[in-house]
Amino acid sequence: MDVLSVLFRWIHILAGIIWIGMLYFFNWVNAPLQGTFDGETKKKVNPEMLPRALWWFRWGAAWTWVTGVLLLLLVFYHGGIMFLPERGWSAAAAVMIAVTFLAVFVYDALHKSALGKDPKVFGTVGFVLATLVIYLMAGWAGFSYRAASIHLATLFGSIMAFNVWYRIWPAQQKIITAVKEGTAPDAALVALAGTRSRHNTYLSAALVWGMINSHTTYLAGGNLGITEGTAFLVYPVVTLVSWHVIWQLYKRAPKVKGF
């Protein structure tokens, strides 16, 4: 078990660096740069550069997600640190584990609905639902502080991996093909790929917090005025902070120029 844990962590972190590194490249380097290209430059450069970048992007996502789930099974389910001391496996726990992996379909449906038209409305709804999920994990299902953190992080990561493989990559295949052929890409596909990529970028910092926080109980209650009953609020608060940080980085990206 110890050998598997080390192996899975190594692959998970390496793949995650590749995935999130490419995500930030697309959003903070490539997106501003594309605005400086004319049609002929895009036709020459993008069909060569983007498929290569997207290969690393999607396989980094796949390996990160798979090894993350394996670590969840190994460390939390097999390791016996899923629940508070007085709690254990129950119907409520099964429901919240199902929510962890099925929430991606709720996210996708909500974004396709009228709520997805306004980014602020959609973000607010998503934030409220994420807060409700971690509250139910901790208060209803009896997840430990560490388990609640890693399960919400897994939920975020599942949404991100889904976006990569089933929304961004299929759209980009059609967009790149159109550019290569010298025709205008479908505006709806461009918007879809761009929006889902931005969603992933905003989720990424919050996801990393969940990964790190699953290794500590300092904020689980008893420190900094946090009680065991209010510890579930830590992750939502950090999520808001992380969103602000990402927003500031988006503002900075177009100001970074080449020589």
KAFENUR-V233481 format. One line per field, one symbol per residue. burial: b if it has 9 or more other C-alpha atoms within 8 Angstrom, else e. A space follows every 50 residues. Layout:
# KAFENUR-V233481
burial=???
This chain:
# KAFENUR-V233481
burial=eeeebeebbebbbebbbbbbbbbbbbbbbbbbeeeebeeebbbbebbeeb bebbebbbbbbbbbbebbbbbbbbbbbeeebbbbeeebeeeebbebbeeb bebbeebeebbeeebbeeeebbeeebbeebbebbbbbbbebbbbbbbbbb bbbbbbbbbbbbbbbebbbbbbebbbbbbbeeeebeeebbebbbebbbbb bbbbbbbbbbbebbeebebbbbbeebbeebbbbbbbebbeebbeebbebb eebbeeeee
